[in-house]
Amino acid sequence: ADERGPTAAGEDEARAWEAVLAVDDGAWLGQIADSKLVDNSYEGTYGDGGYGAKASQKLVHVRGKDFRHEKTKKKRGNYRGGTIDLG
């Protein structure tokens, strides 16, 4: 067997699906003092009744290059959401 590679075939498959993390989330989440800052989602900040709640629900699943395309498609339509909070 190769010195760098796994010794068993089962390990090779398990290692292929292992996520590579650049930042250890657990270490940094413990350093956040204000509990409001832990949730960075739209719903966590504004709730379900905010101006962009409907757009957030649709666009939160879009990733990468497709985000710009989907965002532009949503901007073409008229606003059909809830009340606009000016406060």
Sequence and secondary structure as in RCSB ss.txt:
>XXXX:A:sequence
ADERGPTAAGEDEARAWEAVLAVDDGAWLGQIADSKLVDNSYEGTYGDGGYGAKASQKLVHVRGKDFRHEKTKKK
RGNYRGGTIDLG
>XXXX:A:secstr
  SSS SSHHHHHHHHT    SS HHHHHTT  SGGGT  SHHHHH TTSTTHHHHHHHTT  TTHHHHHHHHHH
HS   SS     
